[in-house]
Amino acid sequence: MHLTWTALTAEDFPLLGEWLRRPHVHEWWNHETDDYYLERDFGPVMRGEEPSEDLLVRRYGTPVGLVQRSRFGDYPEYRDEIAALTEVPKGAVALDYLVGEEEDPGHVLGAAMVRAVVEATWTDVEGAECVIVPVAVANRASWEALELAGLRRVAEGTLRPDNSAFGEPHYVYRADRP
């Protein structure tokens, strides 16, 4: 599967808003989709005001998803929350992702997106030691995709959820620099 990605731009907001409204994304991301909220939440990264990346992923040139990548060290409160469950090394990188397509049989696309971005992280992010991804226990499709991508479960416990409807139980997955 040929995947590429570029930084999210304001021109991508209509597509991102559409994805965030789709039931299979909305239940986990629980995000407002009006232009104001998209600009508020994704604009600072685009403008370089926030130290993370929003990557629009394409399969054979067609947009299929979004991956957010950041250093835990840039978000100490988040790092501390995850560190209560598992070790978070100085060079740890966080990922979050969504598959915009509604159909992903066997979670192949989600796994391919995660695998590709994790592999690129070793060269793209200076000093990256590992990638750590927390996921709600209830989000089986996501944690199965993470496992298919080669990440291993290293912890479980309670974390503040994006959507309180699914509770606080989370798994934490990790991939180490080869």
C-alpha positions as CSV (number, residue, x, y, z in Angstrom):
1,M,0.0,0.0,0.0
2,H,1.5,3.3,-1.1
3,L,1.1,5.9,1.7
4,T,2.4,9.5,1.8
5,W,1.6,12.4,4.0
6,T,1.9,16.2,4.1
7,A,1.2,18.8,6.8
8,L,-2.5,19.5,7.2
9,T,-3.5,22.9,5.7
10,A,-6.6,25.1,6.0
11,E,-7.6,23.8,2.6
12,D,-8.0,20.3,4.2
13,F,-10.4,21.6,6.8
14,P,-13.6,20.7,4.9
15,L,-12.4,17.1,4.4
16,L,-11.3,16.9,8.1
17,G,-14.6,18.2,9.2
18,E,-16.4,15.6,7.1
19,W,-14.3,12.8,8.6
20,L,-14.9,14.1,12.2
21,R,-18.6,14.0,11.6
22,R,-18.6,10.4,10.4
23,P,-20.0,8.1,13.2
24,H,-16.9,5.8,13.2
25,V,-14.6,8.8,13.9
26,H,-16.9,11.1,15.9
27,E,-17.5,8.5,18.6
28,W,-13.8,8.4,19.4
29,W,-12.7,11.9,18.6
30,N,-15.8,13.7,19.9
31,H,-14.7,16.9,18.2
32,E,-16.6,20.0,17.0
33,T,-16.5,20.3,13.3
34,D,-17.5,24.0,12.6
35,D,-14.8,26.1,10.8
36,Y,-14.2,28.0,14.1
37,Y,-13.3,24.8,16.0
38,L,-11.2,23.3,13.3
39,E,-9.2,26.6,13.1
40,R,-9.0,26.8,16.9
41,D,-7.7,23.2,17.3
42,F,-5.7,22.6,14.2
43,G,-4.6,26.1,13.2
44,P,-1.9,26.6,15.8
45,V,0.0,23.5,14.6
46,M,-0.3,24.6,11.0
47,R,1.1,28.0,11.9
48,G,4.0,26.5,13.9
49,E,2.6,27.9,17.2
50,E,2.3,24.5,18.7
51,P,5.1,21.9,18.6
52,S,3.3,19.0,17.0
53,E,2.4,17.7,13.6
54,D,-1.0,17.1,11.9
55,L,-0.3,14.8,9.0
56,L,-2.8,14.3,6.2
57,V,-2.2,10.7,5.0
58,R,-2.9,9.8,1.4
59,R,-3.1,6.3,-0.2
60,Y,-2.1,6.5,-3.8
61,G,-2.7,10.2,-3.7
62,T,-6.2,10.1,-2.2
63,P,-6.6,11.5,1.4
64,V,-7.6,8.6,3.8
65,G,-6.7,9.8,7.3
66,L,-5.0,12.0,9.8
67,V,-2.1,11.2,12.1
68,Q,-1.1,13.6,14.9
69,R,2.5,13.3,16.1
70,S,4.1,15.1,19.0
71,R,6.9,14.7,21.6
72,F,5.7,13.9,25.1
73,G,8.3,16.3,26.4
74,D,6.4,19.2,24.8
75,Y,3.3,18.4,26.7
76,P,4.3,17.7,30.3
77,E,0.8,17.3,31.7
78,Y,0.0,14.6,29.1
79,R,3.4,13.0,29.7
80,D,2.7,12.8,33.4
81,E,-0.7,11.3,32.9
82,I,0.8,8.5,30.7
83,A,3.8,8.1,33.0
84,A,1.4,7.1,35.8
85,L,0.8,3.9,33.7
86,T,4.1,3.3,32.0
87,E,7.6,4.6,31.6
88,V,7.8,7.6,29.2
89,P,11.4,8.1,28.1
90,K,12.8,11.6,27.4
91,G,12.6,10.9,23.6
92,A,9.1,9.4,23.6
93,V,6.7,10.4,20.8
94,A,2.9,10.3,20.9
95,L,0.6,9.4,18.0
96,D,-3.1,9.7,17.5
97,Y,-4.8,8.9,14.3
98,L,-8.1,8.6,12.5
99,V,-9.1,6.7,9.4
100,G,-11.5,8.9,7.4
101,E,-12.8,6.1,5.3
102,E,-15.7,4.3,6.8
103,E,-14.7,0.9,5.7
104,D,-11.4,-0.6,6.8
105,P,-11.8,-4.4,6.8
106,G,-9.4,-6.0,9.2
107,H,-8.1,-2.5,10.2
108,V,-5.5,-2.8,7.4
109,L,-5.5,0.9,6.5
110,G,-5.3,2.1,10.1
111,A,-2.4,-0.4,10.7
112,A,-0.6,0.7,7.6
113,M,-0.9,4.4,8.5
114,V,0.4,3.8,12.0
115,R,3.2,1.5,10.8
116,A,4.4,3.9,8.1
117,V,4.4,7.0,10.4
118,V,6.1,5.0,13.2
119,E,8.8,3.9,10.8
120,A,9.3,7.5,9.5
121,T,9.4,8.8,13.1
122,W,12.9,7.2,13.6
123,T,14.3,9.6,10.9
124,D,11.8,12.5,11.1
125,V,11.9,13.1,14.8
126,E,15.4,13.8,16.2
127,G,16.1,11.8,19.3
128,A,12.9,9.7,19.1
129,E,13.4,6.6,21.4
130,C,9.9,5.2,21.2
131,V,6.3,5.8,20.1
132,I,3.6,5.5,22.8
133,V,-0.1,5.4,21.9
134,P,-2.9,5.2,24.5
135,V,-6.2,3.9,23.3
136,A,-9.6,3.5,25.0
137,V,-10.2,-0.2,25.8
138,A,-13.6,0.1,24.2
139,N,-12.0,1.2,20.9
140,R,-11.2,-2.4,19.8
141,A,-10.8,-1.4,16.1
142,S,-8.0,1.0,17.1
143,W,-6.1,-1.3,19.4
144,E,-6.3,-4.1,16.9
145,A,-4.9,-1.8,14.3
146,L,-2.0,-0.9,16.6
147,E,-1.3,-4.5,17.2
148,L,-1.4,-5.3,13.5
149,A,1.0,-2.4,13.0
150,G,3.5,-4.1,15.3
151,L,3.0,-2.1,18.5
152,R,2.9,-4.0,21.8
153,R,0.6,-3.4,24.7
154,V,2.7,-2.3,27.7
155,A,0.2,-1.1,30.2
156,E,-3.4,-0.6,31.0
157,G,-5.2,1.8,33.4
158,T,-7.4,4.8,33.7
159,L,-6.9,7.9,31.6
160,R,-9.0,10.9,30.9
161,P,-11.0,9.9,27.8
162,D,-11.8,12.0,24.7
163,N,-15.4,10.8,24.9
164,S,-16.6,10.2,28.5
165,A,-19.3,7.8,27.1
166,F,-16.6,5.1,26.9
167,G,-15.1,5.5,30.3
168,E,-11.5,5.8,31.5
169,P,-10.1,2.3,30.9
170,H,-7.2,2.5,28.4
171,Y,-4.5,0.3,27.0
172,V,-1.1,1.8,26.2
173,Y,0.9,0.6,23.2
174,R,4.5,1.1,22.4
175,A,7.0,0.7,19.6
176,D,10.7,1.1,20.3
177,R,13.4,2.4,17.9
178,P,14.8,-0.6,16.1
